[in-house]
Amino acid sequence: MDIKPIIDVRKVFRDKCTADCLASIGYKKISTLQYRVFKKVLMGYTVIVIAPTGIGKTEAAVFPILYNINRKKIKPIGAIYVTPLRALNRDIEYRLRRIAQCFNLTVALRHGDTPQSLRRRIRENPPHLLITTPETFQYILADSRFRDYLVNVRYIVIDEYREMITSKRGIELLSAINILEKIIGRRIIKIGLTATLRRVYEALSLMDNLLYSDIVEASVGKGMELSIETPGEKYIALEYEVDPGFYSRLSRVKELINRYKYVLVFVNTRDLAERIGWGLSSLFGFRDKVMVHHGSLSRQHRLRAERLFRDRKINALVATSSLELGIDIGHVEYVMQYMSPRQAVRLIQRIGRSIHRIEGVPRGSVITLGNFFDVLESIVIGRRAFLGQLEDEDIPQKPLDVLAHQIVLRILVEPGIKYDDLFLEFHTSRVFNELSEEEFKQVVDYLVLSRIIRVRDNRLYPSYRAKIYFYRTTMIPDTRSIAVIDVSTGKRIGILNEEFIILNLEENSILVLGGGSWKVIGFDQDEGKLYVEPVEEIAQVIIPRWEGESIPVEYKVAREMGVFVRLVIERDMNYAMNRLGYHNLKISKESKKIIDNLLNSAISTDIVLPSDRNMVIEINSENKYIILYGFFGSKVSNTLKEIILALTRKHIYAQVSAYATPYYIIVSFKNYRPKVDDAYEIIYRLKALGSNPKLFEKYVSKIIRESKTFLWRIFFVGQRFGAIDIRKKEKLSRSILKALADTVIGVEAYRETLLRDYDLVNTYHLLRGLYIGVLKVYVFIDREYVYPLFKEAINRIPSSMELHVIDLETYKQRLLKKKVSLICMICSYKWSLRVE
């Protein structure tokens, strides 16, 4: 399909004033894609538009909507435009106001930060098209003062549709649209906009009946210019206390900013965004040229950063996913991804922010670490992005926490609705069409027990707590940030989420944070502070679950990396590159050299490397660890980690911990030196699980329910059910989370854990290969030389920093000033005082 503007706007819009107005603001012609969407919507079809960024998907959606609202004189509110991010709201509002003026129609923006005065103005004088977020859509639907206007809604646009359906807030939005259709007794035409989509017809069926729905897809994409770069350590940074590799990568970022002038730099974690922003400002004098943008920064800061970049007052933004979706800044000339993006779909979204014009081709690069895994992962993901081989969407199926919130919404809209009618309504809806009566009853019983709703004469009514629950609960759970304090200096060294501390830490735990190792002294839950002291110990460390690490690498990506390694070993690197289609990518000499050097080193010394057909187990008895190397992917690796931990604790040694990445699992023992027999014991037990799918499922289900990850999911699902409210001063504990495991909250948390954290299907496939001998395992112990991948593995774990010298007198004074709480064990009398 031609995505270039070729159809004169006057042939589409017969009204001369409208056509002239559109032409005056830059819409002299529209593309074939936009025209096809125009015709489909006018025919009454629900449509998903799949097309690259920057080709006018937004205009494709709103042109037919505004045209029909104007032509049919539809009263406000005639259409609703839903976006997942407030940043998108602000961007979309400006564009749509200009277009709507050509149709003599009005546009307004309403979200959580909208001032009360403006909210009142919107209620009193509603717009023809309302721009909002999924959460605000729920609230206006529950507001009886708004519902009189919602009966006029004919169209709903869902921006970033792929992103929406993979989250519970998106699923809840679709359920609320079903409720709105039920209230007004009429089908609403929906338009979903997305740059990428794999499970097309499942995504379409969530919006509407397939008989009245269609896909409009750009058959000719914009393409992409992509390079993979690994800057060599050619820059000397002795005058700076920074890693030479980091300095070299930052130097390359600086060069590209200078060359392209207006650049976006994407990273996977907020900490890294801050570090790069600091480096560009402090080391290279970009203080007035670069700003940082991520979700932890204030709304005012993010707005200012967006405005300055849009007005060309700064040259670069360093951002996380906060700028990944839909921001339309046409003068972005280049995009950099710092380190592997971990997913092809994420890379396409980010590189697509550049050359945001129909005639342009997005261009950018991945700046990798000097690390084998990071380089190879970036190459594989780059190829898959280039060819459109994207990750499958993980779509939540009939989520029970969403159901609870939607039941309350439906009862607020229609108090006294019959129990059987409400079940039938949800059971036949597009979102919950496989909902069983038992599942529905579980959720209703929970809401009744929690005094959120009441049942009388088989009818459901809201209780006094219903509105409190509904308005205070969203599908975006909160987390409480805890300051980590070095007791020797009193300085804050970082922050951790409260649930991470509760689930993973206790006194004397060793924590890696801010590049150093710290021992936990105590946790003051009331003050929100975790006290630690620096230590040299590196064994048995606990590494926080960082945002970047939570972006999963798909099993298929990891297996392709394994295929590449095998092909290089069997033939050579050029053969592997050509066979797998990597010749389309611009791969720097330094990147190729990193891969070539490691693989050739292994080949020349007859060292076995993991591949799609091999796993390698390395035992280091002196340092008390076992490392399992293999190309697993994130979810399979997490599943294997839990299995190996359970097997090791039962059959080998109890005091053991583990750390998993997509390519290796490090098992660390305390006060025990692992032996070769231990490795073979693990292999034997893994093979046994691969021999019987029922045995595997039963065993893995049990250990997942006992895992910290499951409790972590309970923490978030509990918030969505209203059982946990971190804004209250009630103390959260592991015992409270465990108590919720046997409730409907635990049922939904287990489902979410399987969807987001583990991959039972591919893990069993891997173990089945191990059982039948398709997958070989090689075991090595206490080599005289360092295993080639060991350094690559260790380099991806945060390293130690220089330890502080503790001033004992200062430490003593700080302890003496500490306020403590005391309790009499006989009479339970409580009092507080300072130590001194």
N, C-alpha and C positions, 0 to 999 in steps of 0.2 A: 504494500500500500504506500502511495506517495504521501509523505508527511509534510511536503513543502506547500506553502500557500499558492494555490492555482485557481481557485474559484472566486470570482468577483463577488464581494459582499453584497452588491446590489442585486445579484441574481438570487440570493438567499433571502434577504430582507427587502420586501417590496416597498415598504414605507421609506420614502426618500430621506426624510429627516433622520430616521434611525440609521440608515445606511451611511449617510454623510457624516453623522456623528461618530460612528464606529471607525470610519475611514480616517477621521481627523485625529483619533487617538491611536492610530497605528494598525487598525484591522481593515485594510483595504481588500484583502483576500483571505479566504480560509482554506484549510487543507482538506484533502479527501477524507481523512480520518475524522475531522471535525464535522464534515458534511454528513458522513454516514451516521455518526452519533446523533446529529440533528434530526435526521429522518427517523431513526429508530425511536427516539424519545417522543417525537410527534405522533408516531404510530401507537404509543402507549406501552412500549417495551421497557422493562428494567434492563440496565446495561452495565457491564463491567468494561471499562476502557483500560486496555493494557498497552502501554507505550512508554518509550524512554522519556527521561526527564527533559524538560525544556522544549517540548513540541506543542504545547497548548492543550493539555488535558483539561485544565480548569475551564478554559474558554469553551472547549467541546461540551462540557457539562452545562454551563450556565447560559450559553446562547439560546438553546431551545427552551430552557426553563423560563428565562426572562421574556422571550418572544411570546410564549403561550400565556404567561401571566398577563402581559400587556394586551394580547389579542382577545383573550377570553374575559378580561376584566376581573380576574380572580382577586378577591379581597385579601388583605394581610391576615395572617402570615401564609403566603402561598408556597414558600419553599424554605428548607432549612439546609444549611451547609455545615457539616460536622467535620472538624479536623482534630487529630489526636494531641496536638501541641498548641499552647497559647501563642508561641512564636509564629506558628503558621497562621493563626487567627489574625494577627496583626498584619502579616504580609498579604493574606488573602483579602482582608477588608479594603485595603487601599486599591487593589486591582478591580475588585467587584463594584466598588462605588462608581468608578469611572465608567465601567460598562453599563451599569444599571441606569445611570443618568441618561444614556442614549435611548432608553426605553421608558423614560419618565417614571422610574421605579425607585424605591428606597431600599437601603441596606443598613443593617445595624449589627453590632457585635455585642455578644453577651457571654461572659464566662465568670469564673470565680473571683477574679480581681476587679470586675466591673463595679464602679461606685454605686451606692444606693440611689443617688439622684438620677443617674443614667438608667438604672434598672426601672425606676418608677416611670421615667419618660418612655421607655420601650413598652411598658405595660399600657400606658395611656395612649400612646401613638405607635402601634407596632409596625415594623417594616414589612415590605413585601418579601424580602429575603433576609433571614436571620442566620448569622454565623455564630457557631457555638462549639462547645466540647462535648464529649459523651456524657460527662458527669452533669453538666448544666442542662443538657437535654432531659435527663431524668428529673431534675428539679422542676423545670418548667412544666413537665407533663404532670407532676404531682400538684402543681399550683392551680387551684380552681379558677383563679383570675386569668390565667393564661389559656386554659383549655378552650375557652370560647373562641379564641383566635386559632388554635390548633386544628379546629374542625375544617379550616380552609386549606390545610396543607395538602398539596398535590405531589410535591417532589421532595426527595431528601437525597443530598449528595454526601457520600462518605469518602473523604480524602484519605490517601495512604491506606487503601482498603486491605492490602496484605498485612500491614502492620497491625491493623485493627483486629482482624479475625484470629490472629495468633495470640491475642491477649484477652483476658476475661472482661476488661472494660469494653472491648469491641463486641464481644459476645453479648454482654448486657445491653449495649446499644441496640443490637439487632432484635433482642427480646423486647425492649421498650418500644421499638418501631412496630412490632407485632401487636403490642398492647394498644398503641395509638390507632392502628388500623381497626382493631376490635371496637374501640370507643366510637370512632367516627363511622364505622360500618362501611368502609370503602378501602380499596387497595390503593397504596401509595406507590408511585413510580420511583424506584431507587436507581442511583447512578454511582457506581464504585470506581474510584480512580487509583491506579497503581502502576508502578514502573515494571514490576515483575510479579509473576504468579505461576505456580506449578499445579496445584490442585484446583483447576479452573472450575469444574462443574460442581464440586463440593462447595466451593466458595460462592458460586452463583445460587445454588439451592438454599443457602443460608439467607439470601436476600428475598427470593421470590420463587413462585412456581416456574419451573423450567419452560413451560409452554408459553409464558409471557416474558421470557428473558432471553438475552443474547450477549455474545461477546464481540466487542469491536477491538481488534488487535492490529497494531502497526506491523505489517509483514516485512517492512524494511526498516531496520533500526538505524540509529545514528552512528553505530560503531563506537569505538573507544581507542584512544591512543594511550597505551599503558607501558610503563617500564618498571623493572625490578632492579633496585640499586642497593649496593652494600658499600657505603663509603669506606675506603681504606683509612687506616690510622696514620695519615700523612701529616696531620697537624700536631704541632707541639703545644701542649697546654700546661707546661710546668708551673707557670705563674698562677694558674687556677687550680683549686682543689676539686677538680672534676675528673671523671674517667676519660681517658683519651678517646675511647670509642664513642662515647656520648658527645664529646666535643667535636669529633669528626662528622658525626651525623648532623649535629646542629649547624656545622659549617656548611654542609650541603643544603640544608633547609634555608639558610641565609642566602646562599647563591641563587636558589630557585626563586626566592621572594624578590631579590634584586632583578632577576631576569624577567619575571612575569608580572611584577608590580602588585597585582591583587590576587591573593592566594589564600586558600583554606588549608589548614593542617589538622588532620583528624587523628585522634589517638583513642585508645580503648579504655583508659582509666582517667579519673579526675586528677589523681596525684601526678600522673605523667603530663597532663595538660599544664598543670601549674609549674612543673619542673622545666618543661620546654619554654613556656612563657617567660619564666625567670631567666633561663639561659639566653634566650634571644635578646632580652632587655639588658641583662647585666653584662654578658660576655661580648655582645656584638653591637651594643648601642642602639637597639631597636625599641627603646622605652616608649617612644611616641608613635611607633609604627605597628605595634603588635598588642593585641588584647586576648584574654582567655575567656572562653564561654563554656560553662557546664552547669548542670542542674543544682549544684550546691551553692552557686553564687546567687546573690540577691537578684530579684526581678529587675530592679533599677539598673544594676550593673549590666545584666544581659541586654536590656533594652538599649542602653547607651552604647554597648559594643556593637550591636546590630546597626544602630543608627549611624555611628561613625564609619563603619565599614561600608554601609550602603551609600553614604555621602562622600566616600573616597577620602575620608580624613585619616584613616589608617590603612595599612597595606596588607595585613594578615590577621586572621582569627585562628587561634588554636582551640579546637573544640572536640568534645566527645559527641555522642549521638544526639545531643541537644540541638545540633544544626544539621543533622543527617537528612531530615525529611523536609522536602517541599519548599525550602526557603528559596525565593526567586530573586537572586542578585545577578543581573545579567553581565556585570563586568568582571566576574571571577574568571581569571584566565587559566588557573592551574590549581590542582588539588594534590596534596601530599597525604599519604597514609603512613603514619609513623609506626613501624612494626606491622606484622601480619594482621590483616583485618579479620582473620579467622573464618569468615564466611564470604562466599561469592556474592550473595545478594547484598551484603553490607558494603562490599567494595563497589558494586555497581551504583548503589545509592550515593555513595560519597564522591566517587569520581564524576558522577552525573551532575554534581553541583557546579561543575566548571562549564564554561561556554554555554550558558543557559539560554541558548538561542536556537531557533529551528534549523538554521543553516549550518550551525557549528557542530564540531565533533568534540565530545568531552575528552580531556587529556589530564594525565596525572601520573604519579609514580608511587610505588611502595618503597619506603626507606627501611630496610631491614637491619636487624642486629647482625653482628658478625658471627652468627650462630647457625649451625647446620639445619636445625629444625625450623627456625624462623625463615631462613632463606628458601628451603624446599617447600614449606607450607605456603609461602607467598607466591611462589612460581605456580604451584598446582592450583591455588585459588584464583590466581590471575588468568590461567588458561580457562578454567571453568566459567569465570565471569565473562571472558572474551567470547566464548561459545554459547553463553546462556544456559549452562548446566548448573542450575540453582538448587539450593537446599529445599527440601520439602517443608511446607508449612506445618507447624505443630498446632493444630486447632483443638482447643479444649472441647471435649464432648460432654454435653448436658451437665455443666458444672453446678454443683449443689449450692455453693456459696452465692453464685449469681442467682440461682433459683430462689433462695431465701429473700434476697433483696427485692427481686421482682414480684414475689408473692405479696410482700408488704406494700410495694408500689400499687399493685392491682387492687389491694384492699383499701388503700387510701383513696384511690380513684372511685371505687364502688364498695363502700362498707356494706356488709351483709350479704356478699356474694355467696352462693351455695358452694359447699366443699366439692361436690361432684362436678359442678360446672367449671370450677376453677381448675381442677385436675384435668378435665377434658380439654380445656383451653390450652393449657401448657403441653399436654401430651400430643396434641395435634399441631402445635406450633412448629415452625421451621427449626428453631434452636433446640427445643426439648422433645423432638418427635419420637425419641426412643425412651422417654422417661417412664419408669415403672410406677405402679401405684404404691409399692413399698418405699421407693425412694422419695416420692412426694410426701408420704405419711411421715417419714423420718424427719424431713425438713419442717413440716407443719408442727409436729410434736415438739421439735426443738424451739420453734418460735413461740409456742404456747408456754412451754416450760420456762422460757426466758422472759415471759410476760410482755412480749412484743405484740402479740395478737391474742384474741379470745375466740373461742368456739362456743356458739350457743344455737341449739336447734339445727345443727348441721350447717350453720352459716358462720362465716368468718368476719370478725370485726377488728379494727385497730384498737390497741390499748393506748393508755396515756404515754407509753414508751415508744410507740410505733414511729412517730415523727422524729423523735430523738435518734433512734436507730437509723432511720432512713437517711436523714440529712448528715449524720456524723460518720456514716459508713460509706466507703467507696471501694471499687475494685483495685485501687492503688494503695496498698497498705503503707503505713508509716513505719519508721524505725527511729529509735532514739539514739542519738550520737553520744558516745561516752569519751571524755577527754582522757588520754593516757598521759600520766604525769610521772616524770623521773623524780623520785623522792630525794635523790642526792643533790639536785639543782633546783627543784621546784618548777622546772620548765615543762611545757607541753610538747610531747614528741610526735603526737598524731591523734587520730580519733578512730574508734572502732564502734561497730553497731552493738547495741546492748544484747541482742539475741546471740551474737557470736560469742560474747564473753560468757553468757550464762551456759551455753551449750558446750563450750570448748575449754574454758579456763578455770583454774582453781589456784590456790596458793602454791607457789613454787613452780608453776608451769613456766616453760621457756617459750617466749614469744619473739617472732621476727617482725620488726616494724621500723620504718624509717631507715632501713639499711643496717640496723643493729640488732643484737640479741639482748633480750630483757627477761628478767625473772619477775613473776607476778608476786607482789607483796600483799595486796588486798584490794577489794572492790567496794567502794562506797556508793551504794545504789541511790541513796537519797541525794547526794551531791552530784551524782553522775560523773564519777572519777574513778579511773583504774590506776592504782599506784604500782610502779615497777622500779627495778634497779638494773643497771647494766651488768652483763655477765659475759664471760668468754665462752661459755658452754655452747656447743652447736648441735649436740645430739638431742633427739626427742623434742625438736622445735615444733611449734604450731604456727602455721602460716595462714594469715587471714584470707578469706575468700574474697579476692579482689574483683571488681566489676569486670575487668578485662578477661580474667580467668573464667568468668561465668558465661562468656560468649562461647558456645560450644563449637568444636571442630567436628564436622560430620564424619561418620564412619567411612563413607565413600571417599572423602578427601584423604583421610589417613591411609586407606587401602591403596589409593592411587600413588601416594608417596612411597608405599612399600613396593608397588610394582616398579616404580622408577628405580629404586635402589637395586632390585633384582636384575632389571634389564642392563643397568650399568655394569654390574658384576659379571653378568653372562656375556655381554658384548663390550660396549663402551658408552661414554656419555653422549656422543653425537647420535648414536643409534637410539638411545632412550629418548633423547629430546625429539627426534624426528618421529619416532613411533607413537609417542604420546601427544604430539602436536604442539610442542612448546616453541616451535620456530616462529609462531605468530607474535610471540612476546619479545620485547626488547629487554634482554637480561644482561646486566653489566658483567664485565670481565671479572670483577671482584666477587660477584655473586656466584658465578660459575666456578671460580677458583676455590671458594670455600667448600662447595660440594665435591669438586673434583679431588681436592687434596685429601679430604677425609676418606672418600671411597677408595682412592688409589692407595692410600696408606694401609687400609684394611686388606685390599687385594694383594698387595706386595708382601704382606706378612701372614697371609692365610688366616686372617681373623674373620670369624663369622659375624655378619651383621644381621640385624632383624630386617625382614622384608614382608611381603604379603604371604610368604610361605614359611617364614622362620620367626621364632621368638628366642630371645637370649636372656638367660638368667645369670647375673653376676653376683658372686658372694664375696663380701669383704668382712672376714671374721674379726679382723683387728679393729675396724671401725664400727662393727656390729650392725651391718645393714645388708639387705638383699635388694638388688634392682632388677625388675622385670622390664626388658625393652621389647617394644613391639609397636606396630602402627595400628592403634586401636580406635582413635577418635575419643572425644571427651566423655560421652555418656557410657560407652563400653568400658573405658578405663576406670571410670568411677564405679561401675558395677563390679568389675574385677577386683578393684581395691577393697570393696566391702566384703566380697567373697573370701579373698586371701586373708584379710584381717580376721574374719570369723574362723577360718580353717586354722590359721596360725595360733590363735589364742586357745583353741580347743585341743590341737594335736601337737603343738611344738612348745610355745612359750606364751604366757599371758600378757606380760608387759611389753606391748608392741604398738607402734603407731605407723601410719602410712600417709604418703603424699602422692597424688596422682596428677599426671598431665596426659594429653592425648597420646604420648609416645613412650612413656615409662611410668612405672610405679615404684616408689622408693619405700621399702619396708624397714623400719628402724627398730632395733631391739634395745632394751635397757638391761644392762648387767648380764648380757648373754651373747655368746659368740656363735652365730649361725654356722652350720656345717653343710656339707654336700647332701647328706641324707635329708636335711630339712627341705632343701629345694626339691628333691625327688618326692618327698612326702606331699608337698604342695602340688606338684605335677600330677601325682597319682590321684589326689582328691579332685583336682580340676577335671581330669579325664572321666572320673566317675560321674560327675555332674553332667558331662557332655554325652553320657550314654543313655540318659532317660529324660525326656522333656518334662514329664510330670514331677520327677524328683527335683530337677533343676528349679522349676517354677515354685514348688513348695518351699525349698530351702532358701532361695533368694528372696521370696516374699517375706519370710520370717526375719532374715537379717536386715532387710530394708526397714521393716517396721521397728527394729531396734536401733536404727542408725540415727546419728545426729542430724543428718540431712532431713529425715522424716520429721523430727521435732522442729527443725528450722521451718519446714513447710507448714506445720501446725501453727506456728507463731503467726504466719501471714494469713492463712485460711481462717484462723481464729479471729483475726481482726475483721475480715470480710463478713463473718457471721455475727460480729458485734460482741464476741465473748472476751476479747482482749482489747483494751483501750489504753495505749501507751501515754495518752495525755493525762490520765488519772495518776495519782501517786501510789496506786497499788503496786506492790513489788511483784515482778515476774520471776518465776523460778522454773527449774527443770521439772520439778514435781507437778507443777500446774500444767505444763505442756503435756506431760505423760498422762495426766488425768483426762485430758481432752482426746487422747488417742482412741479411746473406746466409744466415742460419740460420732455423730454424723460429721463433725469437724474432722475427725481422724479418717473417715471414709474418703472425704474429698481431698484431704491432704495427701493420702496415699496415691490417689489418682494423679494429682498434680506432680508428685514426686516421680512417678513413672513417666509422665509426659516431659518434664523439664530436666530431670537429673540423671536418669538411668535408661539403659537400652537393653531390655531383656532379650529381645528377638535376636539382635546381632551378637550379643554376648554368648547366647546359646549356640548360634551358628559358628562362632569362633571356637568354643569348647568342643563342639561336635567335630570340627576339623582336627582338633587336638586328639580326640578319642579315636578317630578312624585313621589317623596318621597323615592326613593331608598337611597339617601344620606341624612342623618339627620344632623341638625345643633343644637348645644347646646350653649346657651349664658350665660355668667357669668359676674357679675359686682362687682368691689370693694370688693374682698374677704378679709377676715381677714388673710388668709394665702397666701403664694406665690404659684401660679400655677406651678406644677412640670416642665412644659416645658418652663416657662418664663426664668429661669436661663440659660437653654440650648440655648435659642434664643439669649439672650443678650450676652452670652459669645462668640458668633460667630461674634459679631460686635466689631471693634477695640475699645479698652478701653482708658480711659483718662490717661495721664501721669502727673507727677508732674509739676506744672506750674512754669515758670521762674519768678524770681523777676526782675521787670523792673527797670533799672537804668534811672531815668527820665532825668538826665543831659546828659547822653550818647544819649538817645532817642532824646532830643532837638537838640544836636549838629548834629546828623545824618539828622534830618529834615532840619536844616539850610543849610546843604551842598547839599541838594537835588536840582537837576536841573529841572526846570519846563518850560513848553511852555505856552505862553500867546497869546491871539488873541483879537484884537479890534472888538467889536460887531458892530461898525459903519462902519469902513472902511476895515475890514477883514485883517488888517496888523498883521503879525505873528512875534514873537521874542522869544528867549530863554534866561534864566538867572538863576543864583543860588539864593536861598532864601535869603542867607546872603548878 
